[in-house]
Amino acid sequence: MRIALCQMTASTEPKENLAAVRDHVHRAAQEGARLVVFPEAAMVRFGAPLQSVAEPLDGPWAEGVRAVAREAGVTVIAGMFTPADGDRVANTLLATGPEAEASYDKIHLYDAFGFRESDTVAAGSRVVTIDVDGVRVGLATCYDLRFPELFRAHADAGAVLSVLPAAWAAGPGKREQWDLLVRARALDATVWLAAVNAAAPDPQADPELPTKAPTGVGHSALIGPDGTVRAQLGAVPELLIAEVDVEETERVRRAVAVLDNRRM
């Protein structure tokens, strides 16, 4: 299956970001992609007033993404914010396309490195997978990357590919942790992992310097089920088209049966 990793920098204006999504989807479809993945917070970047821009899954931003997916005939996964109880929002992935219509609310909230996502965001609780051209795909978001149980749950649900939209924060050692963790999670569950990070707002900025909000450091990557990097981008906005060999997942699982060999 051919997939597209759309490494973009979101602005604080949902309409601008929807236009960027539309452009990327049509470019990806022209290159034969069947699954097009955008970063976390593609609707509006962190640092914006999330409660005032959050929209329901039948709101104009989500409907705009659905229309683009229908026009291009592909499945699109993009990060947005939806209303939640009280004065918080949900950090939501919208998955929409010819076969798929689902949403995933981020389970593990980024209460780390001095940032408290849980102050404004309500945690999800459901493991979500979708089917794209007969391929089972698991959904995860950013800080979920630090929790291998979720990716094993994808595999237990039949997924051979997990997608991870992210807005990975800058800071000391954070880039190196990203590179390590995306490979580790693919190995943990013997899945392909498409990790789609937001591009760095300033590609010349030092990624070791923390920012007030997680806005991305780029370096989106496609990782094979054996943990090897198959393709990776730099820090700037870019579109990566790559092939996922579904049968390779089964070959790796026969060779390294970590899912079958679990005792806990």
N, C-alpha and C positions, 0 to 999 in steps of 0.2 A: 504494500500500500504506500502510495506517495503522500507525504505530509508536508505542510509548510509551517515553519516556525517564524512568526512575525515579531521581530524584536523592534518595538517602537517606544517612543517617549510620549506619554500622555500629557495633555495640558489640563488646565482647570475647567475647560469648556467641553461638556459632553458632545455638543454638536460637532465641534472640530474633531474630536476623537472618533465619532461615528463616521465622519468623512474619511478619516485615515483608515479605519477598518474596511470601509467599502473599497478603497483603492487597493489595499493589500489583498483582499479576498479575490478581486477580479484578476490581479496579477498572478496570484497563486493558482487560480483555476486555469488560467491560460497555460500554465506550466504543468498541468495535469494533477495537481494536488487534489486529494479527496477529503482530507482533514486539514483545517486551517486553524492554528492555535495562536492566540494573543496573550499578552501578559496579564497578570493580576492588575486590577485597577485600570484596565484599558478605558473604562468609561470616564474616569476622572482620577487624577493622581492623588496619592496621599498628601496631606497638607491642606487640601481644600475642605470646606465645611461639608462633611459627608452626609449629615442628616438632611441638609437642604437640597442636595442633588440626588439623593437616593430615589429610585423609582421601582414600582412593582414589576413583576415579570411580564405583565401585559402593558407596560408603559411605553412611551415613544422610543426610548433608546433601545430596549430589547426588541420591540417591533421592527425598528430599523435594522438591527442585526439579522432578524429573521428574514426580512425582505431581501437583504443582500445574499444570504445563504440560498434562498429560493432562486434568485436571479442567476447565481453562479452554479447552482446544483451541487453544492458541497456542504459538508458539515463544518460549522464554525464553533469554536470555544473561546469565550472572551470574558474577562473579569469585569464585574460591575458591583454596585451596591444597591441593596434592596431594603425596604423598611423592616424593622424588627420591633419587638415589644419595647415599650418605654421610649427613651430618647436615643436608642441605639439603632444601628443598621446591621445587616448581614453582609459579609464579604462573600459575594456569590459568583460562581462560574455559570454562565449561560451556555448550554450546549444545544445547538439547533441545526437542523438540516433535513434532507429528504427522509432519513430514517429515524433521526434522533430528536427528541424534545425533552430536555431534562435540565435540572439545576443542581448545583452542589454548593452548600454553605460551608466555608472553611471551618474545620473542626478545631485545629490547634491555633490559638491566637498568639500573636507576637508580643508576648510580655517578657521581653528580654533586651539586654544591652541598653537599658534606660528608657525603652519605649513600651507603652502599655496600650496595645490594640484593644484590649478588653474594656477599656474605659468608654469606647465609642462603638464597639462592634460586639454583637452577640454571637456566640459559638454555635456552629452546626453540630449535628450528631449522626448524620446518615452517611454511610459509605455508598458512593454512587458510581455505577459503570454504565456505559452506553455501547451500542453496536454501530459500527461504521463499515459498510461493505462486508458484513459478516465477521468483522474483527472486534473483539471485546476490548474496550478502552476504559481504564480507571481514571477518575478525576481527583486531583489534589491541588493544594495551593500553598506556595511559598514556605512558611514556617512548618507546614506539614512534613517538609523534607527531612526534618530531624527525628521523625517518628516512624521507624521501619514497619511497625504493625499495620499501618494504613496500606502500605504497598503490598504487604503479604495478603491483606484482605482483598485487594484488587485481584491478585493472582488466584485466591481461593474462589472468587466470583467468576473466574474464567478469563480474566484479562491477560493479554499478552503484551499490551502497551499501556503505560501510565503516562498521563500528561500532567505537567506541573507549571501552570502559569505563576509567575512570581514578580515581586518588586523587591528584590533582595537588597537589604540595606548595605551601604558602605560602612567601613570601619576596619580597625586593625584585624588582619587575618581573615576578614569575611570573604574575600574573593577566593582564597585558598580553601576555605570551608565549603563554599559552593561547589568548587571543582571536585572536592573529595566526596561530598555527600551525594551528589547526583550519581556518581559511579557506585557508591556503596548501596544506595537504594535499588538500583538496577540489579545488583548482585544479590541483595537480600531476597528479592522476590523473583529473580530470573525473568525480568520483564524488560522490554525496551522502555526507555524513559526519554520523553521529549520535554526538556526543561526550558521554558520560554520566559526569559527574564526581561524586564523593562530595560531599555537602553539607558545608559547614564545620561542625565540631563546635560552635564558638561563632560564630554569625553576626555577633556584635558585635566579634569580634577583628579586629585590623588584619591584612589579608592580606599586608602587606609584612613582617611579622615571621615569621622562619623558625620551624618547629616541629621537634621531635625526630624525628618520623616523618611521612611523607606521608599526611595524613588528609583532603585535599580542600579546595577553596575554592569549590565549587559552580560556577554559571554554565555548566551543561550547555547544549549548543546543537545545533541541526540546521542544517547548512550545505548550500546547494545546490551542484550541480556547477559553477556559475559563480563560486563563492567567496562568495556573498552569504549573510548570516545570515537564515534564514527564521524562526527562533524561538529564544529564549534565556531561561533561568531566572536567578534571583538566587542568593543564597548559602544560602537555607534549604531544607530538604527539601520537595520538590514533585514532582508528576507532570505531565509534558508529553505531550500527545497531538498528533501531527502527521502530515501526509500527505507521502508520498514519491511524486513523479511520475516513474515509471521512464522514460517517453518523453522527458522533459526531458533526461535524461542523453545520449540519442542526439542530440538537437538541439544540445546544447552541444558534443558531440564532432565534429559535422559543421562547426560554426562555428569551433571552436578545436581543431584536430586535433593536439594536442601528443603524444598517444600514437603516432600515425602518423608524425609528423615527427621523432621521436627519431633521433639519429645515434650515440648512445653508450648 
